[in-house]
Amino acid sequence: MPSISSSARSGLDQELIIRGACVLTMDPALGDLPCADVHIRDGAIVAVGPDLLAQGVPEIDARDMIVLPGFVDTHWHLWNSALRALVRGDDPQHGYFPVTLGTGPLFTPEDSYRSVRLGLAEGLLSGITTVQNWAHNTRSPAHADAELRAMAEMGQRGRFAYGWGQEQPLDQPMDLADLGRVLQQGLPSELLSLGAAVRTPVSNPRGAVPVRVVSEECAHIRALGLPLTMHARPGLVPVLAEHGLLGPDLQLVHPQGMSAADCALLASSGTTMTCSPTIEMLYAQATRGVIQFHEMEEAGVLQSLSVDSSGASANADFYACMRALLWSHKQRFGNRQPLTAHRLLRLATLDGARDLGLSHLIGSLTPGKRADIQMLRATDLNLAPVFDPAHALVYSAQPANVDTVLVDGRVLLRGGRPTRWDGAEIVREAAESMRVLASRYPLV
């Protein structure tokens, strides 16, 4: 555990310096620094390099630590994090889709609030400092406000992708008026931004939405100047292209079942893609078998990484997400198409920031950017001895190795313990919600 000067703990959120760490900056110009400092002031990175001069500034002793940007998760259904209590893999009655479709209409705003907090708390322990909350159970304005309140209270950076309720009729548009309300009234934290999650106009487990409805929704959302995100399925890209819906403000989810022509359309339009490897491996048979990260990479599509649902994958281990993609790729290509540890780390950090339009603020430890940082103990038994830090992180690291996390210069995790919320309380409240929900859900 890094030590912090006790004489100036009250000033930690204003100015501090991380001393003597192995720093993986994710900045192509700065590269990896085997022993360096990171100076932070008012939430921004002031300088990165060895032996920085900063007299009288509180210090974190980071010798034997690996320091890198916080992870950027670009697609996470936080509202159903606590549903892992009820989801049983791909069981016909108790799998992810029947459970979320069945219980979603039963969620109260308080249930959503508690589940979002559970997901974000676990995410912070895994080094996730930014998340796109893919809120596809926005059943009412109160549900939207509850999820936003949870995000603001937990302290991470994020985008709230306003969606629809699980019981929403397929031929009716989402609540665009309330999306406008949220935009007009403003968000409860300066670390949050707004986007919209829209439904899919081709066959999928939740049912195909008429393309005219999707087109109307996208036009309205774009008129508000908000980014869009949508789940991808085989056959989707040509439909979107035909109706003029592709573009750099659209992110698709799950690179599976895509043709070479689809990949080319995505690249030429600037449409991005987020990969959720643990989920895509779990449901591979239903989506034509393989994760097409490599095909997207070859076509030049900007990609990022995501948990998808810790209710379905059973946890929010972002290190496991990188490894799942690595093993999937190796199974397909062996050593013919190398996927390096550095590439995976960039996918989880800088490329995620690019996907969310935040690379000017976060994603690399570049002076002038905001201080979203994670620190891991390189001396832990499952990591040590560390000679190649990037390789060690991708192949061996676990959330238990994450010691300290900062978001916008604020220390949210220190010594593996949260500084601004009570984990036991979050678990207790989430469990209470699920017990009540289970008593009302007929398939339990």
N, C-alpha and C positions, 0 to 999 in steps of 0.2 A: 504494500500500500504506500503511495507517495505521501511524503510529509508536507505539510503546509505551515508556513510561519503563523503561529497563533497570534502574533501581535497585530495582524492586519486582516483577520478573517472577515471583518465587516466590509472590507473593500474588495473582496474577491470578485464581485460582479462588475466592478468598475475597471480594475487593472490587475493583471497578474502576469507572471512569466513561467512557462513550463521549461524546466532546465534538464539538459543532458540526455534527451530521449533519442531513440532511433526514429526519425521523422520521415514518413512516406507522404510527400506533399501532394501527390497526384497532379502537380503542376509540371508540365513538360520542361519548362525552363529551369526549375529548381531541382527536380528529380528527387532521389532518395538521399537523405542526409544521415549518416550513421551515428553522429553525436551532435545534436543541435538543440537550440532553444526556440520557443515560440512566444513572442511578446504580444499580449492582448490588452487593448485599452478601449473602454466604452463599447464592448461587444465586437470590436473589429480586430483583425490581425494587423499588428503594426510592423512586425519584422519576423523573419525566420532565418536562422543561421547559427553558427557556432559562437559561443562566448559573447552573447549580446550584452551590451552595457545597459543596465536598468537599475540604478541604485534606489534602494528604499521601496522597491516593488515587491509585493507578496509573491513567493515562489512556490511552485510545486516541484518537488524533487522527483524527476522522472527517469533517473538512471534505472536501467533494466526494464524500461517500458518501451512499447511501440506506440507511436502517435500517428494518427491518420485522420482524414476528414470523417465526420459522422456519415453513416449510411443514409441514402435517400431511397425510400420505398415509394414506388410510383403507382401502386394499385393495391389497396387493402380494404376489404369490407369490414371495417372495425365494428360495425353494429352487431355482427354475429360472432365476435371473439369468444364470448362465454358459451356459445352453443356447442363447443366441443364437449360439453357435458352430455349432450344428446346425440351428436353426430357419430355414426358408426361406419366409417369408411364409405364404400359404395354399396352398402346394404340397400336392397330395393325399398324398404320402408324407413330405414333409419340413416340413410346416406345424406350427403350434404344437400342435394336439391330437394328431396321430399321434406326434410326437416326445416330448411329455411323457408320454403314455400308454405309449409303448414304452420310454422310458429311466427313467421314475420307479421301476419295480420294481428297477432296477439300481443306484440311488443308495445309497451307503453313508452312515453318519452323517458321515464326514469330507467326503464330497462335498457334503452339505447344508450343513455348517459353512462350507466354502470358498465356496459359491455365495451364501449369505446374507451373508457378509462382503463379497463383491464388490458385491452390490446396495446394501448400506448405505453402502459407501465412495462409490459413485457418487452415491447419494442425498444424502449430506452435501455433496458438491461442487455440488449443485443447490439447496442451501438447505433440504433436507428434514431437519427435526429430530425429527419423530415419525412413526412408521409402524405400521400394523397389518399384521403379518406373517401373511398368509393362507396358512397352512401346510398345503396339501392334498397333501402327500406325507409325512405323519407315519407312517412305516412301522413304527416301533417306539419304545419308550421311549428308546432310545439316539439315535434321530433327533430326538426332541423335545428332549432334553437338549443335543444338538449345536447346534440352531438357537438355543436360549435362550442357550447359551454365546457364540455368535457375536454375538448382540444385545447381551449384557452387555459384551463386550469392546470393541465399536465405540463405545459411549458414548451412542447416541441414546436418546430416549424411545420407548417402543413398547408395543404389545399383541401378545402371541403368541396368535393364533387357532388353537388346536389342531385339526387336521383328521384326515384319514385317509390311507392309502396308495393310490397310483394303482392298485394291483392289488386293492384291497379289493372283495370280492364285494358286489354291489348289495343283496343281501337280508340282509346281516349288518351289525350296528351297528358304529360306530367304537369305538375302545378307550376306553370311558368309565371303566374302572378306572384306566387310566394318566392320564387327565385329572384324576381325583381325586388321584392320587399327586402330580402336579405342583402342584396347588393346595395340598395338605397340606404338602408339603416346603418350599414357598415358592420365590420366583423369585430368580435370582442377582443382581439389581440392583434398587434402589429405584425406578428409572425404568421398570421393566417391570410390566405387568399381564397378566392371563390372560383369554382368551375362547375361543370355540369356533366353528369353521367347519363347517357341516353341508351335506350333499348335497341335491340338488334333486329333488323328487318329480314332475317333469314331464319331457317329452322334452328331451334336451340331448345334446351330443357325448359325454359320459361315461356316458350311460345314466340312465334314470329310476330312482330309489330308491323302493321301496314306501312309501306315505305312512305306513303303520303304523310302519315303521322310523324315519322322520324324526320322527314324533310322539313315539316313545319316547325318541329321542336328545334332542329339545328339552325334554321333560319332565325328564329326568335333569339336563341342563345347567342348566336354570332352577332346579331344586332346589338346585344348588350355588351359585346366585346369580351366574352368569356370563353375559355378553352373548353373543349369537348373530350370525352373519353367514352369508348364503346367496346363491348366484348366482341372479339372476332370469331367467326365460324367459317368453315369451308363454303365458298360461294359468295361471301360477303363483299369482297373487294370490288368485283365487277358491278355489283348493284350500287355501291357507293359511288363508283366512278361514273356510272350512267346518270346518276342524279346530282352530280356535282358536289358530293359531300366530302370527298377527300381534301386534305390540306394540312398545312403545318400547325394548325390549331387543333387538330384531331389526333388523339392517341388511341390506338387499338391495343387490345389485350389478348395475349396468347398467340405466339407464332407457330401455329399448327394448321395443317390442311391447306397450305397456300401453294399455288402454282408459281412457276417462274414469272409468268406474266403478272400475277398478283404482286410479287416482290418488286418488280420493275415499276408498277403503278404507284406503290407506296413510296418508293425512293424518289421518283420523279415529282410526286406531289408534295413531298416533305412530311407525309404522315408518319408518325412515330409508332413504335411497338414496345410494349413492356412484357417481359417474360417472367412467368411464375413457375419455376422449374419443379418444385416439390408437388404442386397441384397438377401440373401438366403431365408429370410422370404417373401420378395416381389415376388420372382420368384419360390416359393416352389412348386406350382402345376406342373411346367414344369420339376422339378427335383425330383419327387417322394416324395414330401411332407415335409420331416423333416430334421432338421440339426442333423447330426449324430456325434456331438461332443462327446457324452457319449460313443458311440460304439468305437470311435477312442481312447478315454481315457482308456477304459477297455482293449483294445488290446495293449496298450503301444505305440501308435503312437505319436511322438512329434508334438504338434500343436501350432499355433500362431493365431494372430488376425489381421484383416485388414478391411479397408474401402471399398475396391474394386473400386468403382467409385462414387465420389461425384456428378457426372453428373446424375447418376441413383438414388442414395439414397437421393439426394438433399442437403446433407451437409457432413462434415467431422468430426462429433462429435464422438470422440473415446469413450467418456463416454456412449453415446447412443449405441455404438457397444457392449460394455460390457453388458448393460442392455438388449439389444435385445437377446443376447445369454442367459442371465439369465432367461428372461421370456419364451423364447422358451423351455429351459430345464425344467423350472417349469411346463409348460403346459404339457409336456410329462410325467414327473416323480413325480410331486408334491414334497413332502418331502422324498420320498423313496430313492432318489439318490441326496443328497445335493450338491449344487454347491456354494461354499463359496465366499465371497467377496475377500478374500486373493487369492483364486485360480484364479479368474478373473483378479486381478491385476498382478499376476505373468504371466498369459497368455499374458497380454498386454505389459509386460516389459521384464523380464528375458527370458521367453520362446520365445518371438519374437527375441531377440538377439541370442538365440541358433539356431533358425531356419535360421538366416542369417549368422551363423558362426561368430558372433561378441560377444559372451558371455564372452570372455576373456577381452573385452574392455568396454562393456556397459551392461545395463540390471539390475544392482544392484548398490547400493551406497556402494561399497566395496573399501577400500583404495587400490590404485594402478590402479583402473579403471579410464576411462575418465569421466569427469564431464558433463554428459548429464542429466539434472535435471529440474523438474518442481515444482513450488510452487503455492499452492492454498490458498485463504483466507478462513479460517474456520469460520470467523465471518459473512460471507455473509448470507443474509436472507434465501436463499434456502438450505443452509447447516447447519446453527446453530440451536440449540446447538449441538456440536460434542462431543460425548462420545466415540464412536467407529469409528476412522477415516477411516478404510478400508470400513466399511459398509456405512459410509456417502459418500465416493467417488463413490462407485459403484451404490448406490441407488439414490443419490441426486445431484451429481456434474454435472456441465455444463461447457462448454468452458469459459463462462463469469466469472467463479471463478478462472481461471488460471491467476495468477498475474505476475509471473516471469519465464522465461525459459532460461536455459543455454545449449549450445551445445559445447562440448569440452572446457568447461570453459568460453566460450564467452557468454555474456549476450545478447540474441537476442530479449527478450521481458521483459519489466520492467513496472510495474504498468498497465499491460494489453496493453501496446503500443509497437510496434516494434521499434527496435533501429537501423536497418540497411536498411530498405526499407519503401516506402511510400504506404500504403494500398490503398489510393484513386487513386494513379496512376495505381496500379495493376488492380483495378476494372475497371477503365476507359479504359485501353488498352484491357482487356478481353472483355468488352462490345462492343468495336469498332470491334474487330475481329468477334464476333458473329453476329453483325448487317450485316457486309459484307457477312459472310457465309450464313446467312438466306436469303439474296437477291439472292444467287446463288443456294440455295437448293430448289428443286421444290415442296417439300411436305409442306413447311411452308405456 
